[in-house]
Amino acid sequence: MYTLTLDQEQHEALKEILECSLSELHSEIVHTDNRCYKQALKDRKEVLLRTLNGLQSVAAD
């Protein structure tokens, strides 16, 4: 596990980047026919979701 210290501006920027990436991934997953690639995209989406959820839970504390 890693620890990362962010100021408020960095926190918001990272959150926006993750949200944008998740949106783009969703579109790419929907339009991908290759099953292996689609699964890799879904796996990436899960990693990004966990990261975003971690950021949001830290902000709630």
C-alpha positions in Angstrom: 0.0 0.0 0.0 1.2 3.5 -0.8 0.5 6.8 1.0 0.1 9.9 -1.1 -0.3 13.4 0.4 -2.3 15.8 -1.8 -3.4 19.4 -1.2 -7.1 20.3 -2.0 -6.3 21.4 -5.5 -4.4 18.2 -6.3 -7.2 16.1 -4.8 -9.8 17.8 -6.9 -7.7 17.5 -10.1 -7.1 13.8 -9.5 -10.8 13.2 -8.8 -11.7 15.0 -12.1 -9.2 13.0 -14.0 -10.5 9.7 -12.6 -14.1 10.6 -13.4 -13.2 11.6 -16.9 -11.3 8.4 -17.5 -14.1 6.3 -16.1 -16.5 8.0 -18.5 -14.2 7.3 -21.4 -13.7 3.7 -20.3 -17.4 3.1 -20.2 -17.8 4.3 -23.8 -14.9 2.2 -24.9 -16.2 -0.9 -23.1 -19.6 -0.5 -24.8 -18.0 -0.2 -28.3 -15.4 -3.0 -28.0 -16.1 -6.3 -29.6 -12.9 -8.1 -28.5 -13.8 -10.0 -25.4 -10.3 -10.1 -24.0 -9.8 -6.4 -24.5 -13.2 -5.7 -23.0 -12.3 -7.6 -19.9 -9.0 -5.8 -19.6 -11.0 -2.5 -19.8 -13.4 -3.7 -17.1 -10.5 -4.6 -14.9 -9.0 -1.1 -15.4 -12.4 0.4 -14.6 -12.6 -1.4 -11.3 -9.1 -0.1 -10.3 -10.1 3.4 -11.2 -13.4 3.1 -9.3 -11.6 1.8 -6.2 -9.2 4.7 -6.4 -12.0 7.2 -6.8 -13.9 5.7 -3.9 -10.8 6.0 -1.8 -10.4 9.6 -2.6 -14.0 10.3 -1.8 -13.8 8.5 1.5 -10.8 10.5 2.5 -12.6 13.7 1.6 -15.5 12.6 3.8 -13.3 12.2 6.9 
